[in-house]
Amino acid sequence: MRPLSNAENRNATTGVDPLPSWNQGIVKARILNFVKNVTDPENTNYITPEDRIAVFDNDGTLWAEKPTYFQGFFVLDRLEELSKSNPEIRSRNPQLQQLLLNKNLTNLQLSKKDVMSLVLLTHSNITQHEFNKMVQKWAETAHHPQTQKRFVQMVYKPMNELIDFLKNNHFKTFIVSGGGIDFVREALSKVYGIPHDQIIGSSIKFRYTNGRNGGNSTILREPELASFNEKEVKPENIQLHIGKVPVFAVGNSDGDLEMLRYTADNNSPGKSLELLIHHDDGVREYSYDTLAENLLIEAQRQNWTIVSMKDDFRIIYPNTNSAS
Amino acid sequence: MRPLSNAENRNATTGVDPLPSWNQGIVKARILNFVKNVTDPENTNYITPEDRIAVFDNDGTLWAEKPTYFQGFFVLDRLEELSKSNPEIRSRNPQLQQLLLNKNLTNLQLSKKDVMSLVLLTHSNITQHEFNKMVQKWAETAHHPQTQKRFVQMVYKPMNELIDFLKNNHFKTFIVSGGGIDFVREALSKVYGIPHDQIIGSSIKFRYTNGRNGGNSTILREPELASFNEKEVKPENIQLHIGKVPVFAVGNSDGDLEMLRYTADNNSPGKSLELLIHHDDGVREYSYDTLAENLLIEAQRQNWTIVSMKDDFRIIYPNTNSAS
């Protein structure tokens, strides 16, 4: 593909490149052209601001997800904390001792049921207020075992720029994550500049308790899954939380396939853009297609836009010193 | 109570009264003072913009709800339409014939279960897209049996001003309604200037269907209740959809009690405001305390702000000619 000149990738009005961490090329041009067209009242593909809904998956789309979803490290850290006061947590699960010592989830031999029970154990039976404080503290202190960066410093800089670019063009940006809704809110809302109410995710059951007789009324987190925000549940939760069809959708794995298809199917051609973040940079990030096979096939079939992290991202992570 | 002078109720900077449809008095002064204080960085009660969350009930708080919730008239109109092609709908419920003829829901002898089954019948087994169009059309054409106004013209003008006033002061305003989430969105989003994603309500189950083999993927509305957004469910859904504790909460009935209590309990004194809309104007609107008895007792006990529609609202409805 012909590399685009700097001029073609620059904002027509100001001459400033709104996506400096993206390399020049077809992908960047497609994004810039889409936004230019749909925000131009004279263009046939014009979209009014109230319908400019953009949805982003989180793990592997906005920040890294290897060696496992970062929320898994939060689970381990919480388990370690819980097992101090409650030693039988270790003995109940023979692998847990090893997991806690190694902080290694790659060789995880747990069933889906085991994983869910560990998630519920570490995310529930606590007030919402306490949980929020815990995630905030974790996000400020926990580090990735390989890069030694704080996890929140492993947000992809080009994607944060893309969010800002869309916001500046009066898109309303939402995160639609398979991760826990409150985990993502408390860890990442400030990093992305996306408010809590524009973050959707998996959730457990919330229970209001009445504070009349003594204590204050509050929200308790119950050990029961309410919504697992993956695959077909993503468009369902988009309807519940947003109530409109997105016109811009970004994902990286098979769990995002329905969200991208829903976006493509329910807009006229030229009135939506679907992006797939392809993990093909084994040097600067990770290289894998596992759990993205179906999405890759469909993206090629439908001519969705495949973002090569190797070719299209000029840099991956923000400079550690300047990262928030 | 001493009536406040015009000067005291005016915006200090511009001299323009931001709430011209409210009479001068203690209630208006409380609202203006609260907003002045929490938006002033020098004030001890300052609240940062991202925490300025305001929640409003809908029926009886933002628009009228007599002789019954306006969504009930939508149900009747839909039943009439459905029974044209499906006559056994009438025969299945012996009262329905009478209801449809009279459009009278005041003497309704239906059980809660019957009501729910009529709601599900009229709100489901249809695509989300079709449902949206139907509500939009209804909102544009249906009229209130007593006032002859369109239902959307029975939004209280002082409340619409209050929403605008809060928005101008960088509050994020949400509707938290017992009514159907998509009914409120499609009928009222434009009237209030509140986007779809900031409207929360009762919901039925959404089901994504895959469009691979032929048709487009879409959201179907299933005949199954997912969330009945009343009482303790309101704070639970506030956590799910907003993820923050409100600092400004307005309601009018016992179904709003938990929402107001949750707001009051989880903020320091001076850092939240709770309003109760009291229906005490039998001349210009309706006068009733039914189903608001507990909220009235609690509001007096907690010194929440009771808005008298008779005394505090200078006018009730917008001028019909200028209404949208």
HADDOCK unambig.tbl for C-alpha pairs under 7 A between the chains (distance, minus, plus):
assign (segid A and resid 196 and name CA) (segid B and resid 242 and name CA) 6.15 0.50 0.50
assign (segid A and resid 196 and name CA) (segid B and resid 243 and name CA) 5.65 0.50 0.50
assign (segid A and resid 197 and name CA) (segid B and resid 241 and name CA) 5.68 0.50 0.50
assign (segid A and resid 197 and name CA) (segid B and resid 242 and name CA) 4.11 0.50 0.50
assign (segid A and resid 197 and name CA) (segid B and resid 243 and name CA) 6.00 0.50 0.50
assign (segid A and resid 206 and name CA) (segid B and resid 236 and name CA) 5.63 0.50 0.50
assign (segid A and resid 207 and name CA) (segid B and resid 236 and name CA) 6.24 0.50 0.50
assign (segid A and resid 208 and name CA) (segid B and resid 232 and name CA) 5.78 0.50 0.50
assign (segid A and resid 208 and name CA) (segid B and resid 235 and name CA) 6.63 0.50 0.50
assign (segid A and resid 208 and name CA) (segid B and resid 236 and name CA) 6.00 0.50 0.50
assign (segid A and resid 216 and name CA) (segid B and resid 265 and name CA) 5.44 0.50 0.50
assign (segid A and resid 217 and name CA) (segid B and resid 262 and name CA) 5.64 0.50 0.50
assign (segid A and resid 217 and name CA) (segid B and resid 265 and name CA) 6.21 0.50 0.50
assign (segid A and resid 218 and name CA) (segid B and resid 262 and name CA) 6.66 0.50 0.50
assign (segid A and resid 219 and name CA) (segid B and resid 236 and name CA) 6.92 0.50 0.50
assign (segid A and resid 232 and name CA) (segid B and resid 208 and name CA) 5.78 0.50 0.50
assign (segid A and resid 235 and name CA) (segid B and resid 208 and name CA) 6.62 0.50 0.50
assign (segid A and resid 236 and name CA) (segid B and resid 206 and name CA) 5.62 0.50 0.50
assign (segid A and resid 236 and name CA) (segid B and resid 207 and name CA) 6.21 0.50 0.50
assign (segid A and resid 236 and name CA) (segid B and resid 208 and name CA) 6.00 0.50 0.50
assign (segid A and resid 236 and name CA) (segid B and resid 219 and name CA) 6.92 0.50 0.50
assign (segid A and resid 241 and name CA) (segid B and resid 197 and name CA) 5.67 0.50 0.50
assign (segid A and resid 241 and name CA) (segid B and resid 241 and name CA) 6.49 0.50 0.50
assign (segid A and resid 242 and name CA) (segid B and resid 196 and name CA) 6.13 0.50 0.50
assign (segid A and resid 242 and name CA) (segid B and resid 197 and name CA) 4.10 0.50 0.50
assign (segid A and resid 243 and name CA) (segid B and resid 196 and name CA) 5.63 0.50 0.50
assign (segid A and resid 243 and name CA) (segid B and resid 197 and name CA) 5.99 0.50 0.50
assign (segid A and resid 262 and name CA) (segid B and resid 217 and name CA) 5.66 0.50 0.50
assign (segid A and resid 262 and name CA) (segid B and resid 218 and name CA) 6.67 0.50 0.50
assign (segid A and resid 265 and name CA) (segid B and resid 216 and name CA) 5.42 0.50 0.50
assign (segid A and resid 265 and name CA) (segid B and resid 217 and name CA) 6.20 0.50 0.50
